[in-house]
Amino acid sequence: MTGFSFSKASIDGNDITCEIRSVNSKFLDITFKASHKSSIFEVYALSKLKKIFSRGKIEVKLSNFDHIAQKISINQTLLKSLRGELKENHLVDQKLNFGDIKDIPGIFVIDSKPKKVTKIKSLINNAIQNLKSARLHEGAELEGIILGKSKKLDKIVESISKMIPLINKNRVQTLQKKLSQFHSFTNAEICQKHPITSSNTI
């Protein structure tokens, strides 16, 4: 079933929004879109949706939460180790730019802020519950339409059932009339082809 839900919350003066859209599908297909990639919220949203829905193509869109729930910092221990390696290889004077370290595994550390993460999870959960209510409401409306059409069909069947005896009676009368006409025609035809004559004998 189709459905739409929207949830909004303000954190540190920033309005965080979560939109969820659902369209009909035989299977459950969930996509998560965000202005800033976050596996924390994606995993949470997918887990909640899979527990509630079994069908439908669902799209979750979380926006404007950048720098709210997560803080990205450089792994100073790893950076220090890297500088030590450069010094040993007589490259200490070489300046390190972002492009030089961005692909080093573990160089960036993402620190989650528990309270803010909880608020955003609550925001996502509210949107999911709103979607559930919207789909249930649509389901109730569809059920009402189907029941209405079913009642109309029942009335039509009932009317036809009442007409059957009358229809059968008319058919019998029509058939009897045709048989009567056929019988009269046959007698007349016999008389015409084989006339009855009388003769006097001496």
Biotite code that builds the C-alpha atoms (Angstrom):
import biotite.structure as struc

atoms = struc.array([
    struc.Atom([0.000, 0.000, 0.000], chain_id="A", res_id=1, res_name="MET", atom_name="CA", element="C"),
    struc.Atom([1.058, 3.557, -0.549], chain_id="A", res_id=2, res_name="THR", atom_name="CA", element="C"),
    struc.Atom([1.858, 5.925, 2.259], chain_id="A", res_id=3, res_name="GLY", atom_name="CA", element="C"),
    struc.Atom([3.800, 9.009, 3.299], chain_id="A", res_id=4, res_name="PHE", atom_name="CA", element="C"),
    struc.Atom([5.081, 10.198, 6.661], chain_id="A", res_id=5, res_name="SER", atom_name="CA", element="C"),
    struc.Atom([7.097, 13.127, 7.894], chain_id="A", res_id=6, res_name="PHE", atom_name="CA", element="C"),
    struc.Atom([8.816, 13.763, 11.208], chain_id="A", res_id=7, res_name="SER", atom_name="CA", element="C"),
    struc.Atom([10.776, 16.790, 12.360], chain_id="A", res_id=8, res_name="LYS", atom_name="CA", element="C"),
    struc.Atom([12.917, 17.640, 15.394], chain_id="A", res_id=9, res_name="ALA", atom_name="CA", element="C"),
    struc.Atom([15.161, 20.521, 16.406], chain_id="A", res_id=10, res_name="SER", atom_name="CA", element="C"),
    struc.Atom([18.611, 19.680, 17.777], chain_id="A", res_id=11, res_name="ILE", atom_name="CA", element="C"),
    struc.Atom([21.107, 22.412, 18.640], chain_id="A", res_id=12, res_name="ASP", atom_name="CA", element="C"),
    struc.Atom([19.061, 24.874, 16.604], chain_id="A", res_id=13, res_name="GLY", atom_name="CA", element="C"),
    struc.Atom([19.053, 22.627, 13.524], chain_id="A", res_id=14, res_name="ASN", atom_name="CA", element="C"),
    struc.Atom([15.833, 21.173, 12.114], chain_id="A", res_id=15, res_name="ASP", atom_name="CA", element="C"),
    struc.Atom([16.338, 17.476, 11.381], chain_id="A", res_id=16, res_name="ILE", atom_name="CA", element="C"),
    struc.Atom([13.728, 15.875, 9.113], chain_id="A", res_id=17, res_name="THR", atom_name="CA", element="C"),
    struc.Atom([12.827, 12.322, 8.199], chain_id="A", res_id=18, res_name="CYS", atom_name="CA", element="C"),
    struc.Atom([10.558, 11.541, 5.250], chain_id="A", res_id=19, res_name="GLU", atom_name="CA", element="C"),
    struc.Atom([9.337, 8.071, 4.375], chain_id="A", res_id=20, res_name="ILE", atom_name="CA", element="C"),
    struc.Atom([7.486, 7.191, 1.179], chain_id="A", res_id=21, res_name="ARG", atom_name="CA", element="C"),
    struc.Atom([5.921, 3.850, 0.385], chain_id="A", res_id=22, res_name="SER", atom_name="CA", element="C"),
    struc.Atom([4.423, 2.443, -2.834], chain_id="A", res_id=23, res_name="VAL", atom_name="CA", element="C"),
    struc.Atom([2.919, -0.936, -3.677], chain_id="A", res_id=24, res_name="ASN", atom_name="CA", element="C"),
    struc.Atom([5.245, -3.864, -4.291], chain_id="A", res_id=25, res_name="SER", atom_name="CA", element="C"),
    struc.Atom([5.000, -7.629, -3.881], chain_id="A", res_id=26, res_name="LYS", atom_name="CA", element="C"),
    struc.Atom([8.291, -7.638, -1.993], chain_id="A", res_id=27, res_name="PHE", atom_name="CA", element="C"),
    struc.Atom([9.922, -5.449, 0.642], chain_id="A", res_id=28, res_name="LEU", atom_name="CA", element="C"),
    struc.Atom([12.472, -3.092, -0.895], chain_id="A", res_id=29, res_name="ASP", atom_name="CA", element="C"),
    struc.Atom([13.970, -0.399, 1.372], chain_id="A", res_id=30, res_name="ILE", atom_name="CA", element="C"),
    struc.Atom([16.343, 2.378, 0.356], chain_id="A", res_id=31, res_name="THR", atom_name="CA", element="C"),
    struc.Atom([17.961, 4.881, 2.709], chain_id="A", res_id=32, res_name="PHE", atom_name="CA", element="C"),
    struc.Atom([19.032, 8.326, 1.568], chain_id="A", res_id=33, res_name="LYS", atom_name="CA", element="C"),
    struc.Atom([20.799, 10.888, 3.720], chain_id="A", res_id=34, res_name="ALA", atom_name="CA", element="C"),
    struc.Atom([22.535, 14.210, 3.251], chain_id="A", res_id=35, res_name="SER", atom_name="CA", element="C"),
    struc.Atom([25.461, 12.667, 5.133], chain_id="A", res_id=36, res_name="HIS", atom_name="CA", element="C"),
    struc.Atom([26.274, 8.957, 5.052], chain_id="A", res_id=37, res_name="LYS", atom_name="CA", element="C"),
    struc.Atom([25.621, 7.282, 8.367], chain_id="A", res_id=38, res_name="SER", atom_name="CA", element="C"),
    struc.Atom([25.484, 3.545, 8.867], chain_id="A", res_id=39, res_name="SER", atom_name="CA", element="C"),
    struc.Atom([24.154, 4.019, 12.414], chain_id="A", res_id=40, res_name="ILE", atom_name="CA", element="C"),
    struc.Atom([20.834, 5.475, 11.302], chain_id="A", res_id=41, res_name="PHE", atom_name="CA", element="C"),
    struc.Atom([20.566, 3.381, 8.139], chain_id="A", res_id=42, res_name="GLU", atom_name="CA", element="C"),
    struc.Atom([20.904, 0.123, 10.080], chain_id="A", res_id=43, res_name="VAL", atom_name="CA", element="C"),
    struc.Atom([18.438, 1.380, 12.688], chain_id="A", res_id=44, res_name="TYR", atom_name="CA", element="C"),
    struc.Atom([15.817, 2.431, 10.110], chain_id="A", res_id=45, res_name="ALA", atom_name="CA", element="C"),
    struc.Atom([16.076, -0.792, 8.089], chain_id="A", res_id=46, res_name="LEU", atom_name="CA", element="C"),
    struc.Atom([15.832, -2.926, 11.229], chain_id="A", res_id=47, res_name="SER", atom_name="CA", element="C"),
    struc.Atom([12.678, -1.142, 12.441], chain_id="A", res_id=48, res_name="LYS", atom_name="CA", element="C"),
    struc.Atom([10.977, -1.206, 9.043], chain_id="A", res_id=49, res_name="LEU", atom_name="CA", element="C"),
    struc.Atom([11.636, -4.924, 8.499], chain_id="A", res_id=50, res_name="LYS", atom_name="CA", element="C"),
    struc.Atom([9.978, -5.716, 11.830], chain_id="A", res_id=51, res_name="LYS", atom_name="CA", element="C"),
    struc.Atom([6.775, -3.891, 10.827], chain_id="A", res_id=52, res_name="ILE", atom_name="CA", element="C"),
    struc.Atom([6.413, -4.279, 7.058], chain_id="A", res_id=53, res_name="PHE", atom_name="CA", element="C"),
    struc.Atom([6.674, -7.313, 4.782], chain_id="A", res_id=54, res_name="SER", atom_name="CA", element="C"),
    struc.Atom([5.792, -5.664, 1.458], chain_id="A", res_id=55, res_name="ARG", atom_name="CA", element="C"),
    struc.Atom([6.226, -2.376, -0.321], chain_id="A", res_id=56, res_name="GLY", atom_name="CA", element="C"),
    struc.Atom([8.914, -0.240, -1.871], chain_id="A", res_id=57, res_name="LYS", atom_name="CA", element="C"),
    struc.Atom([9.968, 2.118, 0.924], chain_id="A", res_id=58, res_name="ILE", atom_name="CA", element="C"),
    struc.Atom([12.290, 5.112, 0.703], chain_id="A", res_id=59, res_name="GLU", atom_name="CA", element="C"),
    struc.Atom([13.674, 6.752, 3.833], chain_id="A", res_id=60, res_name="VAL", atom_name="CA", element="C"),
    struc.Atom([15.183, 10.219, 3.554], chain_id="A", res_id=61, res_name="LYS", atom_name="CA", element="C"),
    struc.Atom([17.036, 11.737, 6.500], chain_id="A", res_id=62, res_name="LEU", atom_name="CA", element="C"),
    struc.Atom([18.282, 15.286, 6.032], chain_id="A", res_id=63, res_name="SER", atom_name="CA", element="C"),
    struc.Atom([20.174, 18.092, 7.752], chain_id="A", res_id=64, res_name="ASN", atom_name="CA", element="C"),
    struc.Atom([21.742, 15.987, 10.493], chain_id="A", res_id=65, res_name="PHE", atom_name="CA", element="C"),
    struc.Atom([25.355, 16.634, 9.429], chain_id="A", res_id=66, res_name="ASP", atom_name="CA", element="C"),
    struc.Atom([27.643, 17.390, 12.372], chain_id="A", res_id=67, res_name="HIS", atom_name="CA", element="C"),
    struc.Atom([24.734, 16.945, 14.790], chain_id="A", res_id=68, res_name="ILE", atom_name="CA", element="C"),
    struc.Atom([24.993, 13.357, 15.921], chain_id="A", res_id=69, res_name="ALA", atom_name="CA", element="C"),
    struc.Atom([28.543, 12.650, 14.907], chain_id="A", res_id=70, res_name="GLN", atom_name="CA", element="C"),
    struc.Atom([31.888, 14.335, 15.251], chain_id="A", res_id=71, res_name="LYS", atom_name="CA", element="C"),
    struc.Atom([34.718, 13.408, 12.899], chain_id="A", res_id=72, res_name="ILE", atom_name="CA", element="C"),
    struc.Atom([38.271, 13.771, 14.165], chain_id="A", res_id=73, res_name="SER", atom_name="CA", element="C"),
    struc.Atom([41.745, 12.641, 13.114], chain_id="A", res_id=74, res_name="ILE", atom_name="CA", element="C"),
    struc.Atom([43.260, 9.638, 14.813], chain_id="A", res_id=75, res_name="ASN", atom_name="CA", element="C"),
    struc.Atom([46.168, 11.408, 16.507], chain_id="A", res_id=76, res_name="GLN", atom_name="CA", element="C"),
    struc.Atom([47.909, 8.141, 17.495], chain_id="A", res_id=77, res_name="THR", atom_name="CA", element="C"),
    struc.Atom([47.954, 6.955, 13.918], chain_id="A", res_id=78, res_name="LEU", atom_name="CA", element="C"),
    struc.Atom([49.020, 10.377, 12.650], chain_id="A", res_id=79, res_name="LEU", atom_name="CA", element="C"),
    struc.Atom([51.899, 10.451, 15.136], chain_id="A", res_id=80, res_name="LYS", atom_name="CA", element="C"),
    struc.Atom([53.000, 7.008, 13.969], chain_id="A", res_id=81, res_name="SER", atom_name="CA", element="C"),
    struc.Atom([52.860, 8.194, 10.369], chain_id="A", res_id=82, res_name="LEU", atom_name="CA", element="C"),
    struc.Atom([55.024, 11.211, 11.140], chain_id="A", res_id=83, res_name="ARG", atom_name="CA", element="C"),
    struc.Atom([57.520, 8.904, 12.841], chain_id="A", res_id=84, res_name="GLY", atom_name="CA", element="C"),
    struc.Atom([57.734, 6.771, 9.713], chain_id="A", res_id=85, res_name="GLU", atom_name="CA", element="C"),
    struc.Atom([58.278, 9.851, 7.589], chain_id="A", res_id=86, res_name="LEU", atom_name="CA", element="C"),
    struc.Atom([61.082, 11.004, 9.927], chain_id="A", res_id=87, res_name="LYS", atom_name="CA", element="C"),
    struc.Atom([62.799, 7.647, 9.753], chain_id="A", res_id=88, res_name="GLU", atom_name="CA", element="C"),
    struc.Atom([62.657, 7.806, 5.978], chain_id="A", res_id=89, res_name="ASN", atom_name="CA", element="C"),
    struc.Atom([64.020, 11.371, 5.962], chain_id="A", res_id=90, res_name="HIS", atom_name="CA", element="C"),
    struc.Atom([60.700, 12.807, 4.746], chain_id="A", res_id=91, res_name="LEU", atom_name="CA", element="C"),
    struc.Atom([60.053, 14.862, 7.849], chain_id="A", res_id=92, res_name="VAL", atom_name="CA", element="C"),
    struc.Atom([60.026, 18.145, 5.941], chain_id="A", res_id=93, res_name="ASP", atom_name="CA", element="C"),
    struc.Atom([57.271, 16.938, 3.645], chain_id="A", res_id=94, res_name="GLN", atom_name="CA", element="C"),
    struc.Atom([53.943, 18.561, 4.452], chain_id="A", res_id=95, res_name="LYS", atom_name="CA", element="C"),
    struc.Atom([50.905, 16.353, 4.809], chain_id="A", res_id=96, res_name="LEU", atom_name="CA", element="C"),
    struc.Atom([47.746, 17.469, 3.067], chain_id="A", res_id=97, res_name="ASN", atom_name="CA", element="C"),
    struc.Atom([44.249, 16.019, 3.345], chain_id="A", res_id=98, res_name="PHE", atom_name="CA", element="C"),
    struc.Atom([44.729, 14.215, 0.039], chain_id="A", res_id=99, res_name="GLY", atom_name="CA", element="C"),
    struc.Atom([47.806, 12.462, 1.471], chain_id="A", res_id=100, res_name="ASP", atom_name="CA", element="C"),
    struc.Atom([46.022, 10.902, 4.440], chain_id="A", res_id=101, res_name="ILE", atom_name="CA", element="C"),
    struc.Atom([42.342, 10.578, 3.411], chain_id="A", res_id=102, res_name="LYS", atom_name="CA", element="C"),
    struc.Atom([42.716, 7.003, 2.137], chain_id="A", res_id=103, res_name="ASP", atom_name="CA", element="C"),
    struc.Atom([44.649, 5.678, 5.143], chain_id="A", res_id=104, res_name="ILE", atom_name="CA", element="C"),
    struc.Atom([42.429, 3.159, 6.967], chain_id="A", res_id=105, res_name="PRO", atom_name="CA", element="C"),
    struc.Atom([41.453, 4.342, 10.449], chain_id="A", res_id=106, res_name="GLY", atom_name="CA", element="C"),
    struc.Atom([42.889, 7.850, 10.072], chain_id="A", res_id=107, res_name="ILE", atom_name="CA", element="C"),
    struc.Atom([39.463, 9.394, 10.735], chain_id="A", res_id=108, res_name="PHE", atom_name="CA", element="C"),
    struc.Atom([37.524, 8.647, 13.917], chain_id="A", res_id=109, res_name="VAL", atom_name="CA", element="C"),
    struc.Atom([33.772, 9.154, 14.160], chain_id="A", res_id=110, res_name="ILE", atom_name="CA", element="C"),
    struc.Atom([32.641, 9.973, 17.685], chain_id="A", res_id=111, res_name="ASP", atom_name="CA", element="C"),
    struc.Atom([28.915, 9.565, 18.203], chain_id="A", res_id=112, res_name="SER", atom_name="CA", element="C"),
    struc.Atom([27.100, 11.764, 20.692], chain_id="A", res_id=113, res_name="LYS", atom_name="CA", element="C"),
    struc.Atom([24.741, 9.326, 22.475], chain_id="A", res_id=114, res_name="PRO", atom_name="CA", element="C"),
    struc.Atom([22.010, 11.791, 23.458], chain_id="A", res_id=115, res_name="LYS", atom_name="CA", element="C"),
    struc.Atom([21.766, 13.268, 19.979], chain_id="A", res_id=116, res_name="LYS", atom_name="CA", element="C"),
    struc.Atom([21.906, 9.856, 18.341], chain_id="A", res_id=117, res_name="VAL", atom_name="CA", element="C"),
    struc.Atom([18.970, 8.804, 20.548], chain_id="A", res_id=118, res_name="THR", atom_name="CA", element="C"),
    struc.Atom([16.986, 11.886, 19.505], chain_id="A", res_id=119, res_name="LYS", atom_name="CA", element="C"),
    struc.Atom([17.527, 11.195, 15.809], chain_id="A", res_id=120, res_name="ILE", atom_name="CA", element="C"),
    struc.Atom([16.595, 7.530, 16.278], chain_id="A", res_id=121, res_name="LYS", atom_name="CA", element="C"),
    struc.Atom([13.416, 8.682, 17.996], chain_id="A", res_id=122, res_name="SER", atom_name="CA", element="C"),
    struc.Atom([12.762, 10.993, 15.017], chain_id="A", res_id=123, res_name="LEU", atom_name="CA", element="C"),
    struc.Atom([13.138, 8.065, 12.605], chain_id="A", res_id=124, res_name="ILE", atom_name="CA", element="C"),
    struc.Atom([10.912, 5.863, 14.761], chain_id="A", res_id=125, res_name="ASN", atom_name="CA", element="C"),
    struc.Atom([8.166, 8.523, 14.805], chain_id="A", res_id=126, res_name="ASN", atom_name="CA", element="C"),
    struc.Atom([8.232, 8.685, 11.009], chain_id="A", res_id=127, res_name="ALA", atom_name="CA", element="C"),
    struc.Atom([7.997, 4.885, 10.805], chain_id="A", res_id=128, res_name="ILE", atom_name="CA", element="C"),
    struc.Atom([5.016, 4.790, 13.166], chain_id="A", res_id=129, res_name="GLN", atom_name="CA", element="C"),
    struc.Atom([3.320, 7.559, 11.156], chain_id="A", res_id=130, res_name="ASN", atom_name="CA", element="C"),
    struc.Atom([3.847, 5.519, 7.994], chain_id="A", res_id=131, res_name="LEU", atom_name="CA", element="C"),
    struc.Atom([2.329, 2.478, 9.690], chain_id="A", res_id=132, res_name="LYS", atom_name="CA", element="C"),
    struc.Atom([-0.750, 4.518, 10.648], chain_id="A", res_id=133, res_name="SER", atom_name="CA", element="C"),
    struc.Atom([-1.050, 5.934, 7.121], chain_id="A", res_id=134, res_name="ALA", atom_name="CA", element="C"),
    struc.Atom([-0.917, 2.483, 5.549], chain_id="A", res_id=135, res_name="ARG", atom_name="CA", element="C"),
    struc.Atom([-3.440, 1.093, 8.036], chain_id="A", res_id=136, res_name="LEU", atom_name="CA", element="C"),
    struc.Atom([-5.776, 4.001, 7.263], chain_id="A", res_id=137, res_name="HIS", atom_name="CA", element="C"),
    struc.Atom([-5.478, 3.383, 3.528], chain_id="A", res_id=138, res_name="GLU", atom_name="CA", element="C"),
    struc.Atom([-6.064, -0.322, 4.112], chain_id="A", res_id=139, res_name="GLY", atom_name="CA", element="C"),
    struc.Atom([-9.267, 0.446, 6.026], chain_id="A", res_id=140, res_name="ALA", atom_name="CA", element="C"),
    struc.Atom([-10.479, 2.696, 3.202], chain_id="A", res_id=141, res_name="GLU", atom_name="CA", element="C"),
    struc.Atom([-9.774, 0.010, 0.593], chain_id="A", res_id=142, res_name="LEU", atom_name="CA", element="C"),
    struc.Atom([-11.588, -2.557, 2.722], chain_id="A", res_id=143, res_name="GLU", atom_name="CA", element="C"),
    struc.Atom([-14.616, -0.242, 2.914], chain_id="A", res_id=144, res_name="GLY", atom_name="CA", element="C"),
    struc.Atom([-14.646, 0.186, -0.874], chain_id="A", res_id=145, res_name="ILE", atom_name="CA", element="C"),
    struc.Atom([-14.384, -3.558, -1.450], chain_id="A", res_id=146, res_name="ILE", atom_name="CA", element="C"),
    struc.Atom([-17.165, -4.299, 1.056], chain_id="A", res_id=147, res_name="LEU", atom_name="CA", element="C"),
    struc.Atom([-19.372, -1.672, -0.598], chain_id="A", res_id=148, res_name="GLY", atom_name="CA", element="C"),
    struc.Atom([-18.894, -3.226, -4.026], chain_id="A", res_id=149, res_name="LYS", atom_name="CA", element="C"),
    struc.Atom([-19.466, -6.690, -2.583], chain_id="A", res_id=150, res_name="SER", atom_name="CA", element="C"),
    struc.Atom([-22.814, -5.599, -1.118], chain_id="A", res_id=151, res_name="LYS", atom_name="CA", element="C"),
    struc.Atom([-23.872, -4.169, -4.475], chain_id="A", res_id=152, res_name="LYS", atom_name="CA", element="C"),
    struc.Atom([-22.987, -7.448, -6.180], chain_id="A", res_id=153, res_name="LEU", atom_name="CA", element="C"),
    struc.Atom([-24.999, -9.346, -3.548], chain_id="A", res_id=154, res_name="ASP", atom_name="CA", element="C"),
    struc.Atom([-28.048, -7.169, -4.275], chain_id="A", res_id=155, res_name="LYS", atom_name="CA", element="C"),
    struc.Atom([-27.691, -7.756, -8.021], chain_id="A", res_id=156, res_name="ILE", atom_name="CA", element="C"),
    struc.Atom([-27.469, -11.526, -7.479], chain_id="A", res_id=157, res_name="VAL", atom_name="CA", element="C"),
    struc.Atom([-30.504, -11.394, -5.190], chain_id="A", res_id=158, res_name="GLU", atom_name="CA", element="C"),
    struc.Atom([-32.523, -9.447, -7.786], chain_id="A", res_id=159, res_name="SER", atom_name="CA", element="C"),
    struc.Atom([-31.562, -11.904, -10.534], chain_id="A", res_id=160, res_name="ILE", atom_name="CA", element="C"),
    struc.Atom([-32.496, -14.840, -8.292], chain_id="A", res_id=161, res_name="SER", atom_name="CA", element="C"),
    struc.Atom([-35.960, -13.364, -7.751], chain_id="A", res_id=162, res_name="LYS", atom_name="CA", element="C"),
    struc.Atom([-36.405, -12.898, -11.493], chain_id="A", res_id=163, res_name="MET", atom_name="CA", element="C"),
    struc.Atom([-35.464, -16.476, -12.411], chain_id="A", res_id=164, res_name="ILE", atom_name="CA", element="C"),
    struc.Atom([-38.917, -18.024, -11.698], chain_id="A", res_id=165, res_name="PRO", atom_name="CA", element="C"),
    struc.Atom([-40.620, -15.333, -13.775], chain_id="A", res_id=166, res_name="LEU", atom_name="CA", element="C"),
    struc.Atom([-38.070, -15.735, -16.565], chain_id="A", res_id=167, res_name="ILE", atom_name="CA", element="C"),
    struc.Atom([-38.560, -19.516, -16.536], chain_id="A", res_id=168, res_name="ASN", atom_name="CA", element="C"),
    struc.Atom([-42.357, -19.112, -16.600], chain_id="A", res_id=169, res_name="LYS", atom_name="CA", element="C"),
    struc.Atom([-42.151, -16.786, -19.592], chain_id="A", res_id=170, res_name="ASN", atom_name="CA", element="C"),
    struc.Atom([-39.827, -19.196, -21.356], chain_id="A", res_id=171, res_name="ARG", atom_name="CA", element="C"),
    struc.Atom([-42.229, -22.117, -20.745], chain_id="A", res_id=172, res_name="VAL", atom_name="CA", element="C"),
    struc.Atom([-45.166, -20.100, -22.056], chain_id="A", res_id=173, res_name="GLN", atom_name="CA", element="C"),
    struc.Atom([-43.207, -19.072, -25.137], chain_id="A", res_id=174, res_name="THR", atom_name="CA", element="C"),
    struc.Atom([-42.169, -22.678, -25.773], chain_id="A", res_id=175, res_name="LEU", atom_name="CA", element="C"),
    struc.Atom([-45.746, -23.919, -25.342], chain_id="A", res_id=176, res_name="GLN", atom_name="CA", element="C"),
    struc.Atom([-46.992, -21.315, -27.774], chain_id="A", res_id=177, res_name="LYS", atom_name="CA", element="C"),
    struc.Atom([-44.403, -22.324, -30.349], chain_id="A", res_id=178, res_name="LYS", atom_name="CA", element="C"),
    struc.Atom([-45.284, -26.010, -29.931], chain_id="A", res_id=179, res_name="LEU", atom_name="CA", element="C"),
    struc.Atom([-48.965, -25.210, -30.326], chain_id="A", res_id=180, res_name="SER", atom_name="CA", element="C"),
    struc.Atom([-48.289, -23.256, -33.502], chain_id="A", res_id=181, res_name="GLN", atom_name="CA", element="C"),
    struc.Atom([-46.143, -26.084, -34.823], chain_id="A", res_id=182, res_name="PHE", atom_name="CA", element="C"),
    struc.Atom([-48.876, -28.661, -34.078], chain_id="A", res_id=183, res_name="HIS", atom_name="CA", element="C"),
    struc.Atom([-51.558, -26.610, -35.843], chain_id="A", res_id=184, res_name="SER", atom_name="CA", element="C"),
    struc.Atom([-49.289, -26.056, -38.822], chain_id="A", res_id=185, res_name="PHE", atom_name="CA", element="C"),
    struc.Atom([-48.599, -29.791, -39.081], chain_id="A", res_id=186, res_name="THR", atom_name="CA", element="C"),
    struc.Atom([-52.305, -30.751, -39.099], chain_id="A", res_id=187, res_name="ASN", atom_name="CA", element="C"),
    struc.Atom([-53.088, -28.129, -41.724], chain_id="A", res_id=188, res_name="ALA", atom_name="CA", element="C"),
    struc.Atom([-50.189, -29.274, -43.871], chain_id="A", res_id=189, res_name="GLU", atom_name="CA", element="C"),
    struc.Atom([-51.374, -32.910, -43.718], chain_id="A", res_id=190, res_name="ILE", atom_name="CA", element="C"),
    struc.Atom([-54.876, -31.977, -44.729], chain_id="A", res_id=191, res_name="CYS", atom_name="CA", element="C"),
    struc.Atom([-53.535, -29.935, -47.636], chain_id="A", res_id=192, res_name="GLN", atom_name="CA", element="C"),
    struc.Atom([-51.279, -32.682, -48.957], chain_id="A", res_id=193, res_name="LYS", atom_name="CA", element="C"),
    struc.Atom([-53.717, -35.555, -48.342], chain_id="A", res_id=194, res_name="HIS", atom_name="CA", element="C"),
    struc.Atom([-57.256, -34.192, -48.709], chain_id="A", res_id=195, res_name="PRO", atom_name="CA", element="C"),
    struc.Atom([-60.090, -36.432, -47.497], chain_id="A", res_id=196, res_name="ILE", atom_name="CA", element="C"),
    struc.Atom([-62.521, -37.199, -50.439], chain_id="A", res_id=197, res_name="THR", atom_name="CA", element="C"),
    struc.Atom([-65.800, -39.114, -50.570], chain_id="A", res_id=198, res_name="SER", atom_name="CA", element="C"),
    struc.Atom([-67.077, -41.227, -53.536], chain_id="A", res_id=199, res_name="SER", atom_name="CA", element="C"),
    struc.Atom([-70.413, -42.904, -54.291], chain_id="A", res_id=200, res_name="ASN", atom_name="CA", element="C"),
    struc.Atom([-70.367, -46.526, -55.380], chain_id="A", res_id=201, res_name="THR", atom_name="CA", element="C"),
    struc.Atom([-73.210, -48.429, -57.129], chain_id="A", res_id=202, res_name="ILE", atom_name="CA", element="C"),
])
